[in-house]
Amino acid sequence: MSTTTPHATRPVHDDETTGVPMFEASGGDWSDIAEEAARLGEERIVVNMGPQHPSTHGVLRLMLEIDGETVTEARAGIGYLHTGIEKNMEFRTWTQGVTFCTRMDYVAPLFQEAAYCLAVEKLLGITDDVPERASVIRVLLMELNRITSHLVCLATGGNELGATTIMTVGFTAREEILKVFELITGLRMNHAFIRPGGVAQDIPPGSIDTIREALASVRHYLRQLEDLMLANPILHLRLKNVGYLGLSGCMALGITGPVLRSAGLPYDVRKAAPYCGYETYDFEVPVSQEADSWSRVVLRLEECYQSMHIVEQTLERLQRTAGQPVMVADKKVAWPAQLAIGADGMGNSLDHIREIMGTSMEALIHHFKLVTEGFRVPAGQVFQSVEHPRGELGVHLVSDGGTRPYRAHFRDPSFNNLQATSIMCEGGQVADVVVAVASLDPVLGGVDR
């Protein structure tokens, strides 16, 4: 067995067009590579930024070629958070798939749940059978989740620039909404609460008042963020005209979300292809023309206010639809079946267990088969998209008529948006790389899946 000793750089050949010596780097430490490149008289320096996560909410590696402080080439290295979610979903029932896809973009889990369940409902042909109250709860949770996602983007972006107070205010505001998520779904993140056919259960008593109180607190913290960020001359200098990506670049790379809207195109799936009744809600789609990192900060702040406006409308509808079902009536699809939480807040109620175990053998058999085997979905394929906080999230599902997806594939917006790293960073300063990446707001769990 032979071994190879790590080494720094060595000249390999001259570039045929320019005659400039080309170098190969393999093994060793980056400082050694840079040192030998300097000894050989080369001004070309390659900096390995990462793998780490500066405002990326996951592990990203950036390979930067620099000339002094100027970035001449930037490449992104991904795959460090690959968990095989899409392949795992092929070995679980349609309902169990929710538990997997919610963990992709863990900063905005409810959007994957909603997109996936809407796609399953399309395949089942029950889109119009989903109760109104279930759709309202879905909209409520998604818009609250949009606010928390934007708060993470603004908070971590400010922290990476040295403004720790922006981070503390942003995360304090996010806590108010995470408490609401825990009240409604039982979990702060990765909820698996939105299910094919509706949602797992109705909102508990007192939720509407709690949400209104949380909105008041979040609005207060957003005002603080505006004061800290929009009136800060240092942030103006660090963000304006940095990370520029015009409309033509966005269209060429398939960029969506706040980055696209910062370039002047008001594309929003909630308006372009409404779902969950979004066409019945009153809200605006903020846009700007500057196409830089600063405009994306302003847009995300404004989108938080628009989301709160939608949430207020959902609360009125929840009051109007009190007592209505939150799951389709078809018992061959609805799972958990007749869920009623016990007095200890865990598991089914004793009344439900007593009924299926003692008085109805058919109910027990059906419950067992539904939970263990799952329901069958007619053969076919479907594509469903929703407006994720980072752009258009799409899900492509293929069914072969069985109880599990034949194929599940997600078009995660962070994956597409991350393609803009090179065009946004090259020609700028090393210090501006983190600013540009933060303005993209990529979550690497969704990128790598």
Contacts in CASP RR format, 6 or more apart in sequence:
PFRMAT RR
TARGET T0000
AUTHOR 0000-0000-0000
METHOD contacts of the structure
MODEL  1
MSTTTPHATRPVHDDETTGVPMFEASGGDWSDIAEEAARLGEERIVVNMG
PQHPSTHGVLRLMLEIDGETVTEARAGIGYLHTGIEKNMEFRTWTQGVTF
CTRMDYVAPLFQEAAYCLAVEKLLGITDDVPERASVIRVLLMELNRITSH
LVCLATGGNELGATTIMTVGFTAREEILKVFELITGLRMNHAFIRPGGVA
QDIPPGSIDTIREALASVRHYLRQLEDLMLANPILHLRLKNVGYLGLSGC
MALGITGPVLRSAGLPYDVRKAAPYCGYETYDFEVPVSQEADSWSRVVLR
LEECYQSMHIVEQTLERLQRTAGQPVMVADKKVAWPAQLAIGADGMGNSL
DHIREIMGTSMEALIHHFKLVTEGFRVPAGQVFQSVEHPRGELGVHLVSD
GGTRPYRAHFRDPSFNNLQATSIMCEGGQVADVVVAVASLDPVLGGVDR
6 26 0 8 1.000
6 27 0 8 1.000
6 28 0 8 1.000
7 26 0 8 1.000
7 27 0 8 1.000
7 28 0 8 1.000
8 25 0 8 1.000
8 27 0 8 1.000
8 28 0 8 1.000
8 29 0 8 1.000
8 32 0 8 1.000
8 33 0 8 1.000
8 35 0 8 1.000
8 36 0 8 1.000
9 23 0 8 1.000
9 24 0 8 1.000
9 25 0 8 1.000
9 33 0 8 1.000
9 36 0 8 1.000
9 37 0 8 1.000
9 40 0 8 1.000
10 23 0 8 1.000
10 24 0 8 1.000
11 21 0 8 1.000
11 22 0 8 1.000
11 23 0 8 1.000
11 40 0 8 1.000
12 22 0 8 1.000
12 23 0 8 1.000
12 24 0 8 1.000
13 21 0 8 1.000
13 22 0 8 1.000
14 20 0 8 1.000
14 21 0 8 1.000
14 22 0 8 1.000
15 21 0 8 1.000
15 22 0 8 1.000
21 40 0 8 1.000
21 42 0 8 1.000
23 37 0 8 1.000
23 40 0 8 1.000
23 42 0 8 1.000
23 44 0 8 1.000
25 33 0 8 1.000
25 46 0 8 1.000
30 46 0 8 1.000
30 47 0 8 1.000
30 48 0 8 1.000
33 46 0 8 1.000
34 45 0 8 1.000
34 46 0 8 1.000
34 47 0 8 1.000
37 44 0 8 1.000
37 45 0 8 1.000
37 46 0 8 1.000
38 45 0 8 1.000
43 67 0 8 1.000
43 68 0 8 1.000
44 65 0 8 1.000
44 67 0 8 1.000
45 65 0 8 1.000
45 66 0 8 1.000
45 67 0 8 1.000
45 68 0 8 1.000
46 63 0 8 1.000
46 64 0 8 1.000
46 65 0 8 1.000
46 66 0 8 1.000
47 63 0 8 1.000
47 64 0 8 1.000
47 65 0 8 1.000
47 66 0 8 1.000
47 430 0 8 1.000
48 61 0 8 1.000
48 62 0 8 1.000
48 63 0 8 1.000
48 64 0 8 1.000
49 61 0 8 1.000
49 62 0 8 1.000
49 63 0 8 1.000
49 64 0 8 1.000
49 433 0 8 1.000
50 59 0 8 1.000
50 60 0 8 1.000
50 61 0 8 1.000
50 62 0 8 1.000
51 59 0 8 1.000
51 60 0 8 1.000
51 61 0 8 1.000
51 80 0 8 1.000
52 59 0 8 1.000
52 60 0 8 1.000
53 59 0 8 1.000
53 60 0 8 1.000
53 444 0 8 1.000
54 160 0 8 1.000
54 434 0 8 1.000
54 437 0 8 1.000
54 438 0 8 1.000
55 153 0 8 1.000
55 156 0 8 1.000
55 157 0 8 1.000
55 159 0 8 1.000
55 160 0 8 1.000
55 434 0 8 1.000
55 437 0 8 1.000
55 438 0 8 1.000
55 441 0 8 1.000
56 437 0 8 1.000
56 438 0 8 1.000
56 442 0 8 1.000
56 443 0 8 1.000
56 444 0 8 1.000
57 107 0 8 1.000
57 152 0 8 1.000
57 156 0 8 1.000
57 441 0 8 1.000
57 442 0 8 1.000
57 443 0 8 1.000
57 444 0 8 1.000
57 445 0 8 1.000
58 80 0 8 1.000
58 81 0 8 1.000
58 443 0 8 1.000
58 444 0 8 1.000
58 445 0 8 1.000
59 80 0 8 1.000
59 81 0 8 1.000
59 444 0 8 1.000
60 76 0 8 1.000
60 77 0 8 1.000
60 78 0 8 1.000
60 80 0 8 1.000
60 418 0 8 1.000
60 437 0 8 1.000
60 442 0 8 1.000
60 444 0 8 1.000
60 447 0 8 1.000
61 76 0 8 1.000
61 77 0 8 1.000
61 78 0 8 1.000
61 80 0 8 1.000
62 74 0 8 1.000
62 75 0 8 1.000
62 76 0 8 1.000
62 77 0 8 1.000
62 421 0 8 1.000
62 433 0 8 1.000
62 437 0 8 1.000
63 74 0 8 1.000
63 75 0 8 1.000
63 76 0 8 1.000
63 77 0 8 1.000
64 71 0 8 1.000
64 73 0 8 1.000
64 74 0 8 1.000
64 425 0 8 1.000
64 430 0 8 1.000
64 433 0 8 1.000
65 71 0 8 1.000
65 72 0 8 1.000
65 73 0 8 1.000
65 74 0 8 1.000
66 72 0 8 1.000
66 430 0 8 1.000
69 429 0 8 1.000
69 430 0 8 1.000
69 431 0 8 1.000
70 427 0 8 1.000
70 428 0 8 1.000
70 429 0 8 1.000
70 430 0 8 1.000
71 425 0 8 1.000
71 426 0 8 1.000
71 427 0 8 1.000
71 428 0 8 1.000
71 429 0 8 1.000
71 430 0 8 1.000
71 432 0 8 1.000
71 433 0 8 1.000
72 426 0 8 1.000
72 427 0 8 1.000
73 422 0 8 1.000
73 426 0 8 1.000
74 421 0 8 1.000
74 422 0 8 1.000
74 425 0 8 1.000
74 426 0 8 1.000
74 433 0 8 1.000
75 421 0 8 1.000
75 422 0 8 1.000
76 418 0 8 1.000
76 421 0 8 1.000
76 422 0 8 1.000
78 418 0 8 1.000
78 444 0 8 1.000
78 447 0 8 1.000
78 448 0 8 1.000
79 444 0 8 1.000
79 447 0 8 1.000
79 448 0 8 1.000
80 444 0 8 1.000
80 448 0 8 1.000
81 444 0 8 1.000
81 445 0 8 1.000
81 446 0 8 1.000
81 447 0 8 1.000
81 448 0 8 1.000
82 448 0 8 1.000
82 449 0 8 1.000
83 103 0 8 1.000
83 445 0 8 1.000
83 448 0 8 1.000
83 449 0 8 1.000
84 449 0 8 1.000
85 100 0 8 1.000
85 101 0 8 1.000
85 103 0 8 1.000
85 104 0 8 1.000
85 449 0 8 1.000
86 407 0 8 1.000
86 408 0 8 1.000
86 409 0 8 1.000
86 410 0 8 1.000
86 449 0 8 1.000
88 100 0 8 1.000
89 97 0 8 1.000
89 100 0 8 1.000
89 101 0 8 1.000
89 404 0 8 1.000
89 405 0 8 1.000
89 408 0 8 1.000
90 404 0 8 1.000
90 405 0 8 1.000
90 406 0 8 1.000
90 407 0 8 1.000
90 408 0 8 1.000
91 404 0 8 1.000
92 99 0 8 1.000
92 100 0 8 1.000
92 404 0 8 1.000
93 373 0 8 1.000
93 374 0 8 1.000
93 375 0 8 1.000
93 403 0 8 1.000
93 404 0 8 1.000
94 120 0 8 1.000
94 196 0 8 1.000
94 374 0 8 1.000
94 375 0 8 1.000
94 377 0 8 1.000
94 403 0 8 1.000
94 404 0 8 1.000
94 405 0 8 1.000
95 195 0 8 1.000
95 196 0 8 1.000
95 335 0 8 1.000
95 374 0 8 1.000
95 375 0 8 1.000
97 116 0 8 1.000
97 405 0 8 1.000
97 408 0 8 1.000
98 113 0 8 1.000
98 116 0 8 1.000
98 117 0 8 1.000
98 192 0 8 1.000
98 194 0 8 1.000
98 195 0 8 1.000
98 196 0 8 1.000
99 190 0 8 1.000
99 192 0 8 1.000
101 112 0 8 1.000
101 113 0 8 1.000
101 116 0 8 1.000
101 395 0 8 1.000
101 408 0 8 1.000
101 410 0 8 1.000
102 109 0 8 1.000
102 110 0 8 1.000
102 112 0 8 1.000
102 113 0 8 1.000
102 190 0 8 1.000
102 191 0 8 1.000
102 192 0 8 1.000
103 109 0 8 1.000
103 190 0 8 1.000
104 112 0 8 1.000
104 410 0 8 1.000
104 412 0 8 1.000
104 445 0 8 1.000
104 446 0 8 1.000
104 449 0 8 1.000
105 111 0 8 1.000
105 112 0 8 1.000
105 388 0 8 1.000
105 390 0 8 1.000
105 393 0 8 1.000
105 412 0 8 1.000
105 414 0 8 1.000
105 443 0 8 1.000
105 445 0 8 1.000
105 446 0 8 1.000
106 189 0 8 1.000
106 190 0 8 1.000
106 443 0 8 1.000
106 445 0 8 1.000
107 148 0 8 1.000
107 149 0 8 1.000
107 152 0 8 1.000
107 389 0 8 1.000
107 443 0 8 1.000
108 145 0 8 1.000
108 146 0 8 1.000
108 148 0 8 1.000
108 149 0 8 1.000
108 388 0 8 1.000
108 389 0 8 1.000
108 390 0 8 1.000
108 443 0 8 1.000
109 145 0 8 1.000
109 189 0 8 1.000
109 190 0 8 1.000
109 191 0 8 1.000
110 138 0 8 1.000
110 141 0 8 1.000
110 142 0 8 1.000
110 145 0 8 1.000
110 191 0 8 1.000
110 193 0 8 1.000
110 194 0 8 1.000
111 142 0 8 1.000
111 145 0 8 1.000
111 386 0 8 1.000
111 388 0 8 1.000
111 389 0 8 1.000
111 393 0 8 1.000
112 393 0 8 1.000
112 395 0 8 1.000
112 410 0 8 1.000
113 191 0 8 1.000
113 192 0 8 1.000
113 193 0 8 1.000
113 194 0 8 1.000
114 138 0 8 1.000
114 142 0 8 1.000
114 194 0 8 1.000
114 275 0 8 1.000
114 276 0 8 1.000
114 386 0 8 1.000
115 384 0 8 1.000
115 385 0 8 1.000
115 386 0 8 1.000
115 388 0 8 1.000
115 393 0 8 1.000
115 394 0 8 1.000
115 395 0 8 1.000
115 410 0 8 1.000
116 384 0 8 1.000
116 395 0 8 1.000
116 397 0 8 1.000
116 408 0 8 1.000
117 194 0 8 1.000
117 195 0 8 1.000
117 196 0 8 1.000
117 197 0 8 1.000
117 198 0 8 1.000
118 127 0 8 1.000
118 275 0 8 1.000
118 276 0 8 1.000
118 384 0 8 1.000
118 386 0 8 1.000
119 382 0 8 1.000
119 383 0 8 1.000
119 384 0 8 1.000
119 395 0 8 1.000
119 396 0 8 1.000
119 397 0 8 1.000
120 196 0 8 1.000
120 197 0 8 1.000
120 377 0 8 1.000
120 397 0 8 1.000
121 127 0 8 1.000
121 130 0 8 1.000
121 196 0 8 1.000
121 197 0 8 1.000
122 382 0 8 1.000
122 384 0 8 1.000
123 377 0 8 1.000
123 378 0 8 1.000
123 380 0 8 1.000
123 381 0 8 1.000
123 382 0 8 1.000
123 397 0 8 1.000
123 399 0 8 1.000
124 196 0 8 1.000
124 333 0 8 1.000
124 375 0 8 1.000
124 377 0 8 1.000
124 378 0 8 1.000
126 197 0 8 1.000
126 328 0 8 1.000
126 330 0 8 1.000
126 333 0 8 1.000
129 197 0 8 1.000
129 328 0 8 1.000
129 329 0 8 1.000
129 330 0 8 1.000
130 197 0 8 1.000
130 198 0 8 1.000
130 328 0 8 1.000
131 198 0 8 1.000
131 324 0 8 1.000
131 325 0 8 1.000
131 326 0 8 1.000
131 327 0 8 1.000
131 328 0 8 1.000
132 317 0 8 1.000
132 321 0 8 1.000
132 324 0 8 1.000
133 202 0 8 1.000
133 317 0 8 1.000
133 318 0 8 1.000
133 321 0 8 1.000
133 323 0 8 1.000
133 324 0 8 1.000
133 325 0 8 1.000
133 326 0 8 1.000
134 197 0 8 1.000
134 198 0 8 1.000
134 199 0 8 1.000
134 325 0 8 1.000
134 326 0 8 1.000
134 327 0 8 1.000
135 198 0 8 1.000
135 276 0 8 1.000
135 277 0 8 1.000
136 314 0 8 1.000
136 317 0 8 1.000
136 318 0 8 1.000
136 321 0 8 1.000
137 184 0 8 1.000
137 199 0 8 1.000
137 202 0 8 1.000
137 203 0 8 1.000
137 314 0 8 1.000
137 318 0 8 1.000
137 326 0 8 1.000
138 194 0 8 1.000
138 198 0 8 1.000
138 199 0 8 1.000
138 276 0 8 1.000
139 276 0 8 1.000
139 277 0 8 1.000
139 278 0 8 1.000
139 281 0 8 1.000
139 310 0 8 1.000
139 314 0 8 1.000
140 211 0 8 1.000
140 311 0 8 1.000
140 314 0 8 1.000
140 315 0 8 1.000
140 318 0 8 1.000
141 181 0 8 1.000
141 184 0 8 1.000
141 185 0 8 1.000
141 191 0 8 1.000
141 193 0 8 1.000
141 194 0 8 1.000
142 276 0 8 1.000
142 386 0 8 1.000
143 307 0 8 1.000
143 308 0 8 1.000
143 310 0 8 1.000
143 311 0 8 1.000
143 314 0 8 1.000
144 177 0 8 1.000
144 180 0 8 1.000
144 181 0 8 1.000
144 211 0 8 1.000
144 307 0 8 1.000
144 311 0 8 1.000
145 177 0 8 1.000
145 181 0 8 1.000
145 389 0 8 1.000
146 303 0 8 1.000
146 304 0 8 1.000
146 307 0 8 1.000
146 389 0 8 1.000
147 177 0 8 1.000
147 218 0 8 1.000
147 304 0 8 1.000
147 307 0 8 1.000
147 308 0 8 1.000
148 174 0 8 1.000
148 177 0 8 1.000
148 178 0 8 1.000
149 389 0 8 1.000
149 390 0 8 1.000
149 441 0 8 1.000
150 300 0 8 1.000
150 301 0 8 1.000
150 303 0 8 1.000
150 304 0 8 1.000
150 389 0 8 1.000
151 170 0 8 1.000
151 171 0 8 1.000
151 173 0 8 1.000
151 174 0 8 1.000
151 304 0 8 1.000
152 170 0 8 1.000
152 171 0 8 1.000
152 174 0 8 1.000
153 300 0 8 1.000
153 389 0 8 1.000
153 438 0 8 1.000
153 441 0 8 1.000
154 166 0 8 1.000
154 170 0 8 1.000
154 225 0 8 1.000
154 229 0 8 1.000
154 297 0 8 1.000
154 300 0 8 1.000
154 301 0 8 1.000
155 166 0 8 1.000
155 167 0 8 1.000
155 168 0 8 1.000
155 169 0 8 1.000
155 170 0 8 1.000
155 171 0 8 1.000
155 174 0 8 1.000
156 167 0 8 1.000
156 438 0 8 1.000
157 166 0 8 1.000
157 167 0 8 1.000
157 434 0 8 1.000
157 438 0 8 1.000
158 166 0 8 1.000
158 167 0 8 1.000
158 229 0 8 1.000
158 235 0 8 1.000
158 438 0 8 1.000
159 166 0 8 1.000
159 167 0 8 1.000
160 434 0 8 1.000
160 435 0 8 1.000
160 438 0 8 1.000
161 234 0 8 1.000
161 235 0 8 1.000
161 238 0 8 1.000
161 434 0 8 1.000
161 435 0 8 1.000
163 228 0 8 1.000
163 229 0 8 1.000
163 232 0 8 1.000
163 235 0 8 1.000
165 228 0 8 1.000
166 225 0 8 1.000
166 228 0 8 1.000
166 229 0 8 1.000
169 221 0 8 1.000
169 224 0 8 1.000
169 225 0 8 1.000
169 228 0 8 1.000
170 221 0 8 1.000
170 225 0 8 1.000
172 221 0 8 1.000
173 217 0 8 1.000
173 218 0 8 1.000
173 221 0 8 1.000
173 222 0 8 1.000
173 225 0 8 1.000
176 214 0 8 1.000
176 217 0 8 1.000
176 218 0 8 1.000
176 221 0 8 1.000
177 214 0 8 1.000
177 218 0 8 1.000
178 188 0 8 1.000
178 189 0 8 1.000
179 210 0 8 1.000
179 214 0 8 1.000
180 207 0 8 1.000
180 210 0 8 1.000
180 211 0 8 1.000
180 214 0 8 1.000
181 187 0 8 1.000
181 188 0 8 1.000
181 189 0 8 1.000
181 191 0 8 1.000
182 188 0 8 1.000
183 204 0 8 1.000
183 207 0 8 1.000
183 210 0 8 1.000
184 193 0 8 1.000
184 203 0 8 1.000
184 204 0 8 1.000
184 207 0 8 1.000
185 191 0 8 1.000
185 193 0 8 1.000
185 200 0 8 1.000
186 193 0 8 1.000
187 193 0 8 1.000
192 200 0 8 1.000
193 199 0 8 1.000
193 200 0 8 1.000
194 200 0 8 1.000
195 327 0 8 1.000
195 335 0 8 1.000
196 333 0 8 1.000
197 327 0 8 1.000
197 328 0 8 1.000
197 333 0 8 1.000
197 334 0 8 1.000
198 326 0 8 1.000
198 327 0 8 1.000
198 328 0 8 1.000
199 326 0 8 1.000
199 327 0 8 1.000
200 336 0 8 1.000
200 339 0 8 1.000
201 326 0 8 1.000
201 336 0 8 1.000
201 339 0 8 1.000
201 341 0 8 1.000
202 323 0 8 1.000
202 326 0 8 1.000
203 318 0 8 1.000
208 315 0 8 1.000
208 318 0 8 1.000
208 319 0 8 1.000
211 311 0 8 1.000
211 315 0 8 1.000
212 315 0 8 1.000
215 308 0 8 1.000
215 311 0 8 1.000
215 312 0 8 1.000
218 304 0 8 1.000
218 308 0 8 1.000
219 305 0 8 1.000
219 308 0 8 1.000
222 301 0 8 1.000
222 304 0 8 1.000
222 305 0 8 1.000
225 301 0 8 1.000
226 301 0 8 1.000
229 235 0 8 1.000
229 297 0 8 1.000
229 301 0 8 1.000
230 297 0 8 1.000
230 298 0 8 1.000
230 301 0 8 1.000
235 294 0 8 1.000
235 297 0 8 1.000
236 294 0 8 1.000
238 432 0 8 1.000
238 435 0 8 1.000
239 292 0 8 1.000
239 293 0 8 1.000
239 294 0 8 1.000
239 297 0 8 1.000
239 435 0 8 1.000
239 439 0 8 1.000
240 290 0 8 1.000
240 292 0 8 1.000
240 293 0 8 1.000
240 294 0 8 1.000
241 292 0 8 1.000
241 294 0 8 1.000
242 292 0 8 1.000
242 293 0 8 1.000
242 294 0 8 1.000
242 428 0 8 1.000
242 432 0 8 1.000
242 435 0 8 1.000
242 436 0 8 1.000
243 292 0 8 1.000
243 293 0 8 1.000
243 424 0 8 1.000
243 425 0 8 1.000
243 432 0 8 1.000
243 435 0 8 1.000
243 436 0 8 1.000
243 439 0 8 1.000
244 291 0 8 1.000
244 292 0 8 1.000
244 424 0 8 1.000
245 255 0 8 1.000
245 259 0 8 1.000
245 262 0 8 1.000
245 263 0 8 1.000
245 291 0 8 1.000
245 420 0 8 1.000
245 423 0 8 1.000
245 424 0 8 1.000
246 263 0 8 1.000
246 291 0 8 1.000
247 260 0 8 1.000
247 263 0 8 1.000
247 264 0 8 1.000
247 265 0 8 1.000
247 291 0 8 1.000
249 255 0 8 1.000
249 263 0 8 1.000
249 420 0 8 1.000
249 423 0 8 1.000
250 256 0 8 1.000
250 259 0 8 1.000
250 260 0 8 1.000
250 263 0 8 1.000
250 265 0 8 1.000
250 420 0 8 1.000
253 416 0 8 1.000
253 419 0 8 1.000
253 420 0 8 1.000
253 423 0 8 1.000
254 416 0 8 1.000
254 419 0 8 1.000
255 416 0 8 1.000
255 417 0 8 1.000
255 419 0 8 1.000
255 420 0 8 1.000
256 267 0 8 1.000
256 390 0 8 1.000
256 391 0 8 1.000
256 392 0 8 1.000
256 413 0 8 1.000
256 416 0 8 1.000
256 417 0 8 1.000
257 267 0 8 1.000
257 268 0 8 1.000
257 387 0 8 1.000
257 388 0 8 1.000
257 390 0 8 1.000
257 391 0 8 1.000
257 392 0 8 1.000
257 413 0 8 1.000
257 417 0 8 1.000
258 296 0 8 1.000
258 299 0 8 1.000
258 300 0 8 1.000
258 303 0 8 1.000
258 389 0 8 1.000
258 390 0 8 1.000
258 391 0 8 1.000
258 441 0 8 1.000
259 296 0 8 1.000
259 391 0 8 1.000
259 417 0 8 1.000
259 420 0 8 1.000
259 439 0 8 1.000
259 440 0 8 1.000
260 267 0 8 1.000
260 391 0 8 1.000
261 267 0 8 1.000
261 268 0 8 1.000
261 285 0 8 1.000
261 286 0 8 1.000
261 287 0 8 1.000
261 288 0 8 1.000
261 299 0 8 1.000
262 287 0 8 1.000
262 288 0 8 1.000
262 290 0 8 1.000
262 291 0 8 1.000
262 292 0 8 1.000
262 295 0 8 1.000
262 296 0 8 1.000
262 299 0 8 1.000
263 289 0 8 1.000
263 291 0 8 1.000
264 287 0 8 1.000
264 288 0 8 1.000
264 289 0 8 1.000
264 291 0 8 1.000
265 287 0 8 1.000
266 285 0 8 1.000
266 287 0 8 1.000
268 285 0 8 1.000
268 387 0 8 1.000
269 275 0 8 1.000
269 385 0 8 1.000
269 386 0 8 1.000
269 387 0 8 1.000
269 391 0 8 1.000
269 392 0 8 1.000
270 278 0 8 1.000
270 283 0 8 1.000
270 285 0 8 1.000
270 386 0 8 1.000
270 387 0 8 1.000
271 278 0 8 1.000
271 285 0 8 1.000
273 385 0 8 1.000
275 384 0 8 1.000
275 386 0 8 1.000
281 310 0 8 1.000
281 313 0 8 1.000
282 309 0 8 1.000
282 313 0 8 1.000
283 306 0 8 1.000
283 307 0 8 1.000
283 309 0 8 1.000
283 310 0 8 1.000
284 306 0 8 1.000
285 306 0 8 1.000
286 299 0 8 1.000
286 302 0 8 1.000
286 303 0 8 1.000
286 306 0 8 1.000
287 299 0 8 1.000
288 295 0 8 1.000
288 298 0 8 1.000
288 299 0 8 1.000
289 295 0 8 1.000
292 439 0 8 1.000
293 435 0 8 1.000
293 436 0 8 1.000
293 438 0 8 1.000
293 439 0 8 1.000
296 439 0 8 1.000
297 439 0 8 1.000
327 334 0 8 1.000
328 334 0 8 1.000
331 337 0 8 1.000
331 366 0 8 1.000
332 366 0 8 1.000
332 370 0 8 1.000
332 375 0 8 1.000
333 375 0 8 1.000
335 370 0 8 1.000
335 371 0 8 1.000
335 374 0 8 1.000
335 375 0 8 1.000
336 348 0 8 1.000
336 371 0 8 1.000
337 366 0 8 1.000
337 367 0 8 1.000
337 370 0 8 1.000
338 352 0 8 1.000
339 348 0 8 1.000
339 352 0 8 1.000
340 348 0 8 1.000
340 349 0 8 1.000
340 351 0 8 1.000
340 352 0 8 1.000
341 347 0 8 1.000
341 348 0 8 1.000
341 349 0 8 1.000
342 348 0 8 1.000
342 349 0 8 1.000
342 350 0 8 1.000
343 349 0 8 1.000
355 363 0 8 1.000
356 363 0 8 1.000
356 364 0 8 1.000
356 367 0 8 1.000
357 364 0 8 1.000
358 364 0 8 1.000
373 403 0 8 1.000
374 403 0 8 1.000
375 403 0 8 1.000
376 401 0 8 1.000
376 402 0 8 1.000
376 403 0 8 1.000
377 399 0 8 1.000
377 401 0 8 1.000
377 402 0 8 1.000
377 403 0 8 1.000
378 399 0 8 1.000
378 401 0 8 1.000
379 399 0 8 1.000
379 400 0 8 1.000
379 401 0 8 1.000
379 402 0 8 1.000
380 398 0 8 1.000
380 399 0 8 1.000
380 400 0 8 1.000
380 401 0 8 1.000
381 396 0 8 1.000
381 397 0 8 1.000
381 398 0 8 1.000
381 399 0 8 1.000
382 396 0 8 1.000
382 397 0 8 1.000
383 394 0 8 1.000
383 395 0 8 1.000
383 396 0 8 1.000
383 397 0 8 1.000
384 394 0 8 1.000
384 395 0 8 1.000
384 397 0 8 1.000
385 392 0 8 1.000
385 393 0 8 1.000
385 394 0 8 1.000
385 395 0 8 1.000
385 411 0 8 1.000
386 392 0 8 1.000
386 393 0 8 1.000
386 394 0 8 1.000
387 393 0 8 1.000
388 413 0 8 1.000
389 441 0 8 1.000
390 413 0 8 1.000
390 414 0 8 1.000
390 417 0 8 1.000
390 440 0 8 1.000
390 441 0 8 1.000
390 442 0 8 1.000
390 443 0 8 1.000
391 413 0 8 1.000
391 417 0 8 1.000
392 411 0 8 1.000
392 413 0 8 1.000
393 410 0 8 1.000
393 411 0 8 1.000
393 412 0 8 1.000
393 413 0 8 1.000
394 410 0 8 1.000
394 411 0 8 1.000
394 412 0 8 1.000
395 408 0 8 1.000
395 409 0 8 1.000
395 410 0 8 1.000
395 411 0 8 1.000
396 407 0 8 1.000
396 408 0 8 1.000
396 409 0 8 1.000
396 410 0 8 1.000
396 411 0 8 1.000
397 405 0 8 1.000
397 407 0 8 1.000
397 408 0 8 1.000
398 405 0 8 1.000
398 406 0 8 1.000
398 407 0 8 1.000
398 408 0 8 1.000
399 405 0 8 1.000
399 406 0 8 1.000
400 406 0 8 1.000
410 446 0 8 1.000
410 449 0 8 1.000
412 446 0 8 1.000
412 447 0 8 1.000
412 449 0 8 1.000
414 440 0 8 1.000
414 441 0 8 1.000
414 442 0 8 1.000
414 443 0 8 1.000
414 444 0 8 1.000
414 445 0 8 1.000
414 446 0 8 1.000
414 447 0 8 1.000
415 446 0 8 1.000
415 447 0 8 1.000
417 440 0 8 1.000
417 441 0 8 1.000
417 442 0 8 1.000
418 440 0 8 1.000
418 442 0 8 1.000
418 447 0 8 1.000
420 440 0 8 1.000
421 436 0 8 1.000
421 437 0 8 1.000
421 440 0 8 1.000
424 436 0 8 1.000
424 439 0 8 1.000
424 440 0 8 1.000
425 432 0 8 1.000
425 433 0 8 1.000
425 436 0 8 1.000
425 437 0 8 1.000
END
